[in-house]
């Protein structure tokens, strides 16, 4: 619900844009409330145009509006298919984070919740982030900081990312088309075996895997290990309700990397994938070529 002071601030941005400081075409933003401490009711506009990045606001005063936009041709269809996920640093404090659309504010992340470092996602069409500094007599120890990612809500394996679909994670097998696309477009793809689940109370516990083949990886979530014939090792987050089958059965592992962690997407048995891949290769319908030898 819109609060009277929020309406005043948002209107002030529209009418007095020259007062605000701007940044554009950047992945990350770092600023300080000390730059306008004498104008504690100022609202600063921030524009971030990358698929991922970070924000760090030292000594927060006033408020900032964070406009997250992909650096692509804008269209309502494209925007509707994207979500924003933010992960606050555990030391983040000094502000509340709201979603702002047409002057209405919805609380997304309260100051006291940020120490948990929990990921929160929302549709890009729901609005911009309105980060409101909490008035303090001493702002010297306050830093608001979080990472962000733009995440497609559809595609191979997207249904298994719990932060994007809280309470509705499904573990249905991927279609043949999804599997072929996943091995070409996922943040990581390889073949190997499940070793076991890391103990803990997490709702999406990491699973230790070893890979005999690594076709691709976006970031270094799998490390080289030559011991006992193993080639690559790492951890993949798997929603608890999906389960894993540790043993000698070899699987194709594909998935996405969010905030430095690997998340499982399409994962058929490797022998089933090979039959599918060879059949598509003969038909000339493979979206890409990989070395399966």
Phi, psi and omega in degrees: 000142181286131176262150185305317181291328178293319178300321179297315181296314183296320177296322180297324178297317182292324186269334187233046184302334183294339181285327186284156174263145186235149170224143183214160178055042180233156175270329184225156180225139176224125182215175183225135175292344180294339181292339176221039182299329179285349178239069189295349180256011177293149173239125181255135177269131178236133180241122178240130191234030179243169180284343176200158181174203184209163175226135177224117183243105181275143177048057188298132171221150181072228181202159172229146173252120183257113179262111181260118182222134176290147180276059181224174177296121184288140172203148182298325180293318180293318181295322182294336182271003182247142173241154173253131174243131177239144179231108180289147171289151185293342179268001185292131177198169176103353183212157165254146181247127181239162164264132181240125176216122179053037177087354179265137181246135176233125182295126178255319186209110177283157183303316185291344181273346188289333180296342179284339180067027183280142178282136176233134182237151176205158180289142180298335180282352182282349175128192180263168175273128176250107184259112186254122177289140176272124182305130181225147174284333179228109182262005188294338183250023183249126174222126172260124185212133175207160172260156177222156174218146168263123189236127175292138183275354179226165180123173183303121175083353183297331182291351183257003179271105191294332180288336179275328181231068183299131178078359183226030177294131177243147184245027180294147178298148175287152175289166178302318180296320179296319181296313180297322179288322182297320183292340180265329190243351182292161178293334174213152177206133179189179179232143181179202185232152172282130178266323181160163182270137175288129184293149180155182183253009181297141179286347176223073187293143175293145177244129178283130179230153169237139185244134173270339177224140174231106183282324182195152168206134183289319177223172189278066177275344176242132183250148179290134178215112183269358184293138175052036175081358179280147184250317180224147178218155180179190180233142177233130176284132180229125176307138186303324183287349180275325177072161177224167182232083179299145179154204184268351181296129182267136181238157166273123178256121171229162179168194185237159177247122179234122179052042175082004181244141179275137178236133183290139174242242177285132183213069176283166172299141187297324180294326176291320177298318181300316178299317179296317183294315181295320178297317179290327179295318179293326180277352181072028183250006178292133177287344176200169180249136174230161179269105183267359181287000000 
